[in-house]
Amino acid sequence: MTNTLQWLNLRRLGFIAVFLSLLTLLQLSDPDYFWHLRTGQYLFEQRTLPVGDIFSYTQAGQPWILHEWLFEILLYCIHAMLGPFGVKLITSLLATATLVTVYTTANRILDRPYAAFFLTLLFFIPAYMGVSPRPQIATLLLFALFLRVLTEFKYSHTTRTLWLMPPLMMVWTNAHGGYVTGLALLLLFTACEWLIYLIRPHRDAAQNHRLVTLLLVTVTTILASLVNPYFIEHWLYPFKVLGMEAAKSYVSEWHSPDFHSFPFQVYLVLVFVTMTAAMYRRMRPDITELAVMLFFVTAGFVSSRHIPLAVIALIPFAAVTTAQLPFTQLLSSEGIGRLSEHYRRFARSGSDLGRTEFILNWLLLALIALGLLLYYPVFHAADIEKVNKIVPVKATEFIIQAGINGRMLNTYHYGGYLIQWLYPNQKVFIDGRADMYGDKFLQEYITISSGGAEWEEKFEKYKIDYVVSAHDAPLVQLLTMRGDFKLVYKDEVNSVLLKDDPKFAQIIARYGK
């Protein structure tokens, strides 16, 4: 009983509080989440990977690399068993597991649990944007695990955990295309560690043996990434995405971070403070520390979707820097012990809290859980309204209710939600799978949706029956002015325009505005 009572120290309380907060506050509104869920359902029911696109009529049969199939099946199975709550649960668990992994990495370096704990929570602020029910959440955890193993190798000279990376890579390769960041991390780390060894005037035989093991693991991990349904073709996917200019210019998460936003401001401050503090370290950063940190920090400045990975990569560097700064004496276990003693004297007139300290932690956890439980219905009371501002919840309900069927033209980030609710009876014009659609089609879609040059010619080519879009979109205004599409639905965000055709005459007569 005593051991159970004392299990809940302040750090564990903090991680549980983070988990419960994520579980409470997470909204299932990410546009891509919906098509991932529907893909998982298709894979589970059909027991096979589709040979080409199945969700759109514009790219029907187009080769489609399902590089996230493993996560999508997991996502669907959890949703089938526990519903939306299950999706929130697994997302919160994976995010918290990432946080705990990062904490153990920082603590391994600092050997000061509370300093590592608060450092991890601070760095988690900009990483929070990566928490969503999408396959990228698996990348965050696996990237953190890779970094944990490599940190053990570098600072503790441990090689046995290196062999965890090949099996982890097999999972990663089939769960998310971000596996390429794991390969980049491993290759960069291995090259830098060998470079440090080769330029040293005196070479240690034991270190040579460790580096040979590291090299063998690196080669094995690369080969492990070939264990996927598409073999080498799977390797080409990340480079295809990186080369898509239209996708990078149109999809917001590929844009450079906007430093007017609070999480991005925190990221900028953390990078600046960490790099500035590194100048005052007792020992200069070595090639590996600098290369890994700069590579991923730069990636974070190039694209906001890389910021969570950049933050994870920055934490070991920040931990080493913190451990080597003069003020770290204040964070020593002895210093914390003195602060704790002062706290106890202040709280209990000099008496030792003892078991009372852990009882207070359990009471605080109960209060947090109760508070979040009471807040949950308040926070999610207007979920439909909140989600409707991101995806067309109400417009989709109208389409189903009115019996509208045909060739739709939908907004890019609406596609996933429409797939979830209308497939297989209807297929979308476009959705979040930018890699499958390709640059040429994306550019054509952008021209149509924005009313660019020759938009009518491109629009007519697809024989569109109805349009689902934000009511203030240029295309909606142009079609309304043209007169051959009738407004049949409008809410505070979205509109549905139906072609003025005899086959839709009854629907237009009933719902026409």
NUGUFI-154240 format. One line per 10 residues: number of its first residue (from 1); for each residue x, y, z of C-alpha. Coordinates in steps of 0.1 Angstrom, whole numbers, padded with zeros to 4 digits. Each point is the difference from the previous one (the first is absolute). Last residue first. Layout:
NUM) X:Y:Z | ...
***
This chain:
513) -0325:0303:-0524 | -0008:-0034:-0016 | -0009:-0027:0025 | -0033:-0015:-0013 | 0001:0011:-0036 | 0037:-0006:-0002 | -0005:-0036:0013 | -0028:-0006:-0024 | 0018:0013:-0030 | 0032:-0020:0006
503) -0004:-0023:-0030 | -0012:0030:-0020 | 0033:0018:0004 | 0008:0032:0017 | 0032:-0013:0016 | 0000:0000:0038 | 0018:0024:0022 | 0007:-0011:0037 | 0013:0028:0023 | 0022:0001:0031
493) 0008:0021:0030 | -0030:0016:0017 | -0023:-0024:-0018 | -0011:-0001:-0036 | -0019:-0026:-0021 | -0017:-0002:-0033 | 0019:0027:-0019 | -0006:-0005:-0037 | 0026:-0006:-0027 | -0006:0012:-0036
483) -0002:0037:0011 | 0034:0012:-0010 | 0000:0024:0029 | -0006:-0028:0025 | 0027:-0021:-0017 | 0025:0029:0004 | -0009:0007:0036 | 0003:-0037:0010 | 0034:-0003:-0019 | 0014:0030:0019
473) -0007:-0016:0034 | -0022:0020:0023 | -0026:-0028:0004 | 0027:-0025:0010 | -0002:-0029:-0023 | -0021:-0030:-0011 | -0008:0002:-0038 | -0024:-0020:-0020 | -0004:-0019:-0033 | 0035:0006:-0014
463) 0007:-0012:-0036 | 0037:-0002:0006 | 0012:0019:-0031 | -0025:0028:0008 | 0021:0011:0029 | 0033:0001:-0020 | -0016:0021:-0027 | -0017:0022:0025 | 0032:0006:0020 | 0019:0013:-0031
453) 0019:0025:0021 | -0007:-0002:0037 | -0033:-0004:0017 | 0016:-0010:0033 | -0016:-0034:0002 | 0006:-0008:-0037 | 0037:0012:-0001 | 0008:-0017:0033 | -0015:-0033:-0014 | 0021:0002:-0031
443) 0031:0006:0021 | -0008:-0030:0021 | -0005:-0021:-0031 | 0034:0009:-0014 | 0018:-0003:0034 | -0011:-0035:0008 | -0033:-0016:0011 | 0016:-0028:0019 | 0025:0021:0019 | -0027:0026:0009
433) -0021:-0026:0019 | -0020:0026:0018 | -0031:-0002:-0022 | -0011:0006:-0036 | -0031:-0003:-0022 | -0017:-0025:0023 | -0018:-0032:-0005 | -0036:-0009:0007 | -0018:-0032:0010 | 0033:-0015:0014
423) 0006:0024:0018 | -0023:0028:0012 | 0008:0004:0037 | 0037:-0007:0004 | 0008:0011:-0035 | -0018:0034:0005 | 0021:0005:0032 | 0032:-0007:-0018 | -0009:0022:-0030 | -0008:0032:0020
413) 0037:0010:0000 | 0001:0004:-0037 | -0033:0018:-0005 | -0025:-0021:-0018 | -0012:-0005:-0036 | -0026:-0026:-0001 | -0009:-0025:-0027 | -0034:-0014:0008 | -0025:-0006:0028 | -0021:0023:0020
403) -0025:-0019:0021 | -0012:0030:0020 | 0008:-0016:0033 | 0034:-0013:-0010 | 0010:0034:-0016 | -0014:0018:0030 | 0020:-0020:0025 | 0031:0007:-0021 | -0007:0037:0002 | -0004:-0002:0038
393) 0033:-0016:0006 | 0020:0018:-0027 | 0035:0000:0015 | 0019:0027:0019 | -0027:0024:0011 | -0024:-0030:0003 | 0024:-0014:0026 | -0007:0029:0024 | -0037:0000:-0006 | -0003:-0037:0004
383) 0022:0001:0031 | -0022:0026:0018 | -0004:-0020:0032 | 0035:-0014:-0002 | 0016:0023:0025 | -0030:0001:0024 | -0005:-0038:-0002 | 0037:-0005:0008 | 0003:0026:0028 | -0017:-0022:0026
373) 0024:-0029:-0008 | 0029:0024:-0002 | -0007:0012:0035 | -0005:-0034:0014 | 0032:-0013:-0015 | 0019:0030:0013 | -0015:-0003:0034 | 0008:-0037:0002 | 0035:0007:-0011 | 0004:0026:0027
363) -0013:-0024:0026 | 0025:-0026:-0012 | 0028:0025:0002 | -0011:0012:0034 | 0001:-0036:0012 | 0035:-0002:-0014 | 0012:0030:0021 | -0019:-0013:0030 | 0021:-0031:0000 | 0030:0020:0012
353) -0009:0036:0006 | 0029:0006:0023 | -0007:0025:0027 | 0015:0034:0000 | -0031:0021:0004 | -0020:-0021:-0025 | -0001:0019:-0032 | 0029:0024:0006 | 0022:-0027:0015 | -0009:-0024:-0029
343) 0008:0026:-0026 | 0033:0008:0016 | 0009:-0037:0000 | -0010:-0003:-0036 | 0022:0030:-0009 | 0029:-0017:0018 | -0006:-0033:-0018 | -0002:0019:-0033 | 0034:0013:0007 | 0014:-0034:0009
333) -0016:-0016:-0031 | 0018:0027:-0020 | -0021:0026:-0017 | 0017:0030:0017 | 0033:-0016:-0011 | -0014:0002:-0035 | 0007:0038:0001 | 0036:-0006:-0012 | -0012:-0015:-0034 | 0011:-0035:-0009
323) -0031:-0020:0009 | -0022:0026:-0017 | 0020:-0003:-0033 | -0003:-0038:0001 | -0037:0003:0006 | -0005:0026:-0027 | 0018:-0022:-0025 | -0021:-0030:0011 | -0032:0023:-0004 | 0007:0013:-0034
313) -0008:-0032:-0019 | -0034:-0001:0016 | -0006:0036:-0008 | 0010:-0004:-0036 | -0023:-0030:-0003 | -0029:0021:0012 | 0011:0028:-0023 | 0000:-0021:-0032 | -0036:0008:-0010 | 0009:0038:0002
303) 0022:-0003:-0030 | 0033:0017:-0008 | 0007:0012:0035 | -0007:-0034:0015 | 0023:-0016:-0026 | 0027:0024:0012 | -0005:-0012:0036 | 0002:-0036:-0013 | 0034:0004:-0017 | 0014:0025:0025
293) -0006:-0024:0030 | 0013:-0031:-0017 | 0031:0018:-0014 | 0009:0019:0032 | -0003:-0030:0023 | 0018:-0023:-0024 | 0029:0025:-0007 | 0007:0006:0037 | -0015:0027:0022 | 0028:0019:0018
283) 0007:-0010:0035 | -0007:0021:0031 | -0031:0014:-0017 | -0003:0038:-0003 | -0005:0001:-0038 | -0027:-0027:0003 | -0021:0025:0019 | -0005:0021:-0031 | -0010:-0031:-0021 | -0025:-0011:0027
273) -0014:0035:0005 | -0005:0006:-0038 | -0015:-0034:-0007 | -0023:0003:0030 | -0011:0035:-0010 | -0008:-0010:-0035 | -0020:-0030:0011 | -0019:0022:0025 | -0008:0024:-0028 | -0012:-0028:-0022
263) -0023:-0012:0028 | -0014:0036:0005 | -0007:0008:-0037 | 0014:0032:-0014 | 0031:-0020:-0009 | -0017:-0015:-0030 | 0018:-0032:-0006 | 0013:-0008:-0035 | -0027:-0016:-0021 | -0004:-0037:-0004
253) -0027:-0001:0026 | -0020:0026:-0021 | -0005:-0022:-0030 | 0000:0023:-0031 | 0037:0009:-0006 | 0013:-0034:0010 | -0026:-0019:-0019 | 0006:0021:-0032 | 0038:-0005:0003 | -0001:-0038:0003
243) 0037:-0010:0003 | -0001:-0008:0037 | -0030:-0023:-0006 | 0018:-0020:-0027 | 0031:-0002:0021 | -0020:-0015:0029 | -0017:-0025:-0024 | 0031:-0014:-0017 | 0010:-0023:0028 | -0034:-0018:-0002
233) 0009:-0010:-0036 | 0029:-0019:0015 | -0024:-0026:0015 | -0037:0008:-0006 | -0016:-0022:0026 | 0025:0009:0027 | 0031:-0016:0015 | 0024:0022:-0019 | 0004:0022:0031 | 0018:-0030:0016
223) 0028:0004:-0025 | 0007:0035:0013 | -0002:-0013:0036 | 0025:-0027:-0008 | 0024:0025:-0016 | -0003:0022:0031 | 0003:-0029:0024 | 0032:-0011:-0017 | 0014:0035:0002 | -0008:0003:0037
213) 0017:-0033:0007 | 0031:0012:-0019 | -0002:0032:0021 | -0001:-0020:0033 | 0030:-0020:-0011 | 0019:0031:-0009 | -0009:0015:0034 | 0015:-0030:0017 | 0031:0003:-0020 | 0005:0037:0010
203) 0016:0022:-0026 | 0025:0027:0009 | 0005:0030:-0023 | -0038:0004:-0005 | -0011:0008:-0035 | -0012:-0036:-0007 | -0022:-0003:0031 | -0017:0033:-0004 | -0007:-0009:-0037 | -0014:-0034:0010
193) -0024:0017:0025 | -0010:0025:-0027 | -0008:-0027:-0026 | -0019:-0021:0025 | -0021:0029:0012 | -0008:0013:-0034 | -0010:-0035:-0012 | -0021:-0007:0030 | -0018:0034:0000 | -0007:-0002:-0038
183) -0013:-0036:0004 | -0023:0011:0027 | -0011:0030:-0020 | -0007:-0023:-0029 | -0024:-0019:0023 | -0022:0031:-0004 | -0019:-0019:-0027 | -0022:-0015:0027 | -0010:-0033:0014 | 0015:-0025:-0024
173) 0035:0013:0002 | -0003:0006:0037 | -0008:-0036:0008 | 0029:-0013:-0019 | 0022:0028:0014 | -0009:-0011:0036 | 0013:-0035:-0009 | 0033:0015:-0014 | 0003:0025:0029 | -0001:-0023:0030
163) 0035:-0013:-0009 | 0015:0032:0013 | -0012:-0009:0035 | 0030:-0023:0004 | 0025:0027:-0009 | 0003:0021:0032 | 0029:0025:0002 | -0019:0021:0026 | 0002:0034:-0017 | 0000:-0009:-0037
153) -0017:-0034:0000 | -0027:0009:0025 | -0006:0031:-0020 | -0004:-0021:-0031 | -0026:-0022:0016 | -0020:0030:0014 | 0002:0018:-0034 | -0015:-0031:-0017 | -0027:-0002:0026 | -0009:0037:-0004
143) -0002:-0005:-0038 | -0022:-0030:0006 | -0024:0021:0022 | -0001:0030:-0023 | -0004:-0023:-0031 | -0030:-0018:0016 | -0017:0034:0004 | 0006:0006:-0037 | -0025:-0027:-0007 | -0029:0023:0007
133) -0022:0004:0031 | 0016:0033:0009 | 0028:0012:0023 | 0026:0017:-0022 | -0011:0034:0011 | 0010:-0009:0036 | 0037:0000:-0010 | 0001:0038:0005 | -0009:-0004:0037 | 0018:-0033:0006
123) 0033:0018:0004 | -0011:0015:0033 | -0014:-0033:0012 | 0033:-0018:-0008 | 0022:0026:0017 | -0023:-0002:0031 | 0004:-0038:0002 | 0038:0000:-0008 | 0006:0025:0028 | -0022:-0021:0023
113) 0017:-0032:-0008 | 0036:0012:0003 | 0023:-0026:-0016 | 0004:0026:-0028 | 0008:-0023:-0029 | -0021:-0029:0010 | -0027:0025:0012 | -0002:0016:-0035 | -0005:-0034:-0017 | -0024:-0012:0027
103) -0020:0032:-0006 | -0001:-0005:-0037 | -0014:-0035:0005 | -0026:0014:0025 | -0011:0026:-0025 | -0003:-0025:-0029 | -0020:-0023:0022 | -0023:0029:0008 | -0006:0006:-0037 | -0006:-0036:-0007
93) -0024:-0003:0030 | -0019:0032:-0010 | -0004:-0013:-0036 | -0011:-0035:0012 | -0026:0016:0023 | -0013:0025:-0024 | -0005:-0027:-0026 | -0017:-0022:0026 | -0023:0028:0010 | -0011:0004:-0037
83) -0013:-0036:0001 | 0013:-0026:0024 | 0001:-0033:-0020 | -0004:0012:-0036 | 0021:0031:0007 | 0028:-0021:0015 | -0001:-0023:-0031 | -0001:0030:-0023 | 0030:0017:0014 | 0020:-0033:0001
73) -0008:-0006:-0036 | 0010:0036:-0009 | 0033:-0004:0020 | 0010:-0030:-0020 | -0011:0015:-0034 | 0021:0031:0003 | 0021:-0003:-0032 | -0030:-0008:-0021 | 0017:0008:-0033 | -0028:0009:-0025
63) 0002:-0007:-0037 | -0028:0018:-0018 | -0030:-0023:-0003 | -0025:0028:0003 | 0018:0033:0000 | -0029:0024:-0007 | -0027:-0024:0014 | 0016:0000:0034 | 0000:-0025:0029 | 0013:-0032:-0016
53) 0034:0009:-0012 | 0021:-0029:-0013 | 0011:-0035:0008 | -0021:-0001:0032 | 0018:-0017:0029 | -0017:-0032:0012 | -0021:-0014:0028 | -0032:0016:-0015 | -0017:0008:0033 | 0031:0010:0020
43) 0016:0019:-0029 | -0032:0019:-0008 | -0006:0009:0036 | 0036:0012:0004 | -0005:0022:-0031 | -0031:0015:0015 | 0019:0009:0032 | 0029:0015:-0020 | -0026:0019:-0021 | -0015:0015:0031
33) 0033:0009:0018 | 0010:0021:-0030 | -0023:0028:0009 | 0011:0003:0036 | -0032:0006:0019 | -0001:-0028:0026 | 0005:0023:0029 | 0024:-0007:0028 | -0007:0020:0032 | -0009:-0027:0024
23) 0023:-0028:-0011 | 0028:0026:-0003 | -0007:0013:0035 | -0001:-0036:0014 | 0034:-0008:-0015 | 0016:0032:0012 | -0013:-0006:0035 | 0013:-0035:-0001 | 0034:0013:-0010 | 0000:0026:0028
13) -0011:-0025:0027 | 0028:-0023:-0011 | 0024:0029:0005 | -0014:0010:0034 | 0002:-0035:0014 | -0028:-0025:-0002 | 0016:-0033:0008 | 0002:0009:0037 | -0036:-0012:0007 | 0006:-0032:-0019
3) 0032:-0007:0019 | -0018:0007:0033 | -0028:-0024:-0009
***
